[in-house]
Amino acid sequence: MIYILLIIIILLSFYIIFNLLKKVEKYEDAIISQNIFIDKFTGVVEYVDKKLQELDHKGSFKSDDEIGFFFEEVKVLNGLLNSYNQKIREEEINGNTK
């Protein structure tokens, strides 16, 4: 009787662990796809920033109120993405050394 109960508990534990493992793998895949999206988005923002700087080499657009706002917002967005990417890189480095 005890053996049957132990077998049922062990099988139930395996089932629970297997389901939890599937969920963790699903979340890991989601994180990977989000990181890929963020990397691509960062590349686009950097490209846009570079092109805007090339277009405005004299600074005439940047000084304009309406277009200058766009320039500043692209800089802010680029800064936010760079700080996020730096934080992720630091976490990866610290996580690999533990």
C-alpha positions as CSV (number, residue, x, y, z in Angstrom):
1,M,0.0,0.0,0.0
2,I,2.8,2.4,0.9
3,Y,4.6,1.6,-2.3
4,I,1.6,2.4,-4.4
5,L,1.2,5.8,-2.6
6,L,4.9,6.5,-3.1
7,I,4.7,5.7,-6.8
8,I,1.7,7.9,-7.2
9,I,3.5,10.8,-5.4
10,I,6.6,10.3,-7.6
11,L,4.7,10.2,-10.8
12,L,2.7,13.3,-9.8
13,S,6.0,15.1,-8.9
14,F,7.4,14.2,-12.3
15,Y,4.3,15.5,-14.0
16,I,4.5,18.8,-12.1
17,I,8.2,19.2,-12.7
18,F,7.8,18.5,-16.4
19,N,5.0,21.1,-16.7
20,L,7.1,23.7,-14.8
21,L,10.0,23.0,-17.1
22,K,7.9,23.6,-20.2
23,K,6.7,26.9,-18.7
24,V,10.3,28.0,-18.0
25,E,11.4,27.1,-21.5
26,K,8.5,29.1,-22.9
27,Y,9.4,32.2,-20.8
28,E,13.1,31.8,-21.9
29,D,12.0,31.8,-25.5
30,A,9.9,34.9,-24.9
31,I,12.9,36.7,-23.3
32,I,15.1,35.7,-26.2
33,S,12.7,37.0,-28.8
34,Q,12.2,40.3,-26.8
35,N,16.0,40.7,-26.7
36,I,16.3,40.2,-30.4
37,F,13.5,42.8,-31.0
38,I,15.2,45.3,-28.7
39,D,18.6,44.8,-30.5
40,K,16.9,45.4,-33.8
41,F,15.1,48.4,-32.5
42,T,18.3,49.8,-31.1
43,G,20.0,49.4,-34.5
44,V,17.1,51.2,-36.2
45,V,17.3,54.1,-33.7
46,E,21.0,54.4,-34.0
47,Y,20.7,54.4,-37.8
48,V,18.0,57.1,-37.7
49,D,20.1,59.1,-35.3
50,K,23.2,58.8,-37.5
51,K,21.2,59.8,-40.6
52,L,19.6,62.8,-38.8
53,Q,23.1,64.0,-37.8
54,E,24.3,63.6,-41.4
55,L,21.2,65.6,-42.7
56,D,21.7,68.3,-40.1
57,H,25.5,68.8,-40.3
58,K,25.0,72.6,-40.1
59,G,22.6,72.4,-37.2
60,S,19.8,74.3,-38.9
61,F,17.2,71.6,-38.3
62,K,18.3,71.0,-34.8
63,S,17.7,74.6,-33.9
64,D,14.2,74.6,-35.4
65,D,11.6,74.2,-32.6
66,E,9.4,71.6,-34.3
67,I,12.2,69.5,-35.9
68,G,14.5,70.1,-33.0
69,F,12.0,68.4,-30.7
70,F,12.2,65.3,-32.9
71,F,16.0,65.4,-32.8
72,E,16.0,65.6,-29.0
73,E,13.5,62.8,-28.6
74,V,15.6,60.5,-30.9
75,K,18.6,61.3,-28.7
76,V,16.6,60.5,-25.5
77,L,15.3,57.2,-27.0
78,N,18.8,56.3,-28.1
79,G,20.1,57.1,-24.6
80,L,17.4,54.9,-23.0
81,L,18.2,52.0,-25.2
82,N,21.9,52.3,-24.7
83,S,21.5,52.4,-20.9
84,Y,19.1,49.3,-21.1
85,N,21.6,47.4,-23.3
86,Q,24.5,48.4,-20.9
87,K,22.5,47.1,-18.0
88,I,21.8,43.8,-19.8
89,R,25.4,43.4,-20.7
90,E,26.5,44.0,-17.1
91,E,24.0,41.4,-15.8
92,E,25.2,38.9,-18.3
93,I,28.8,39.5,-17.3
94,N,28.0,39.3,-13.6
95,G,25.8,36.3,-14.1
96,N,28.5,34.4,-16.0
97,T,31.1,34.9,-13.2
98,K,28.9,33.6,-10.4
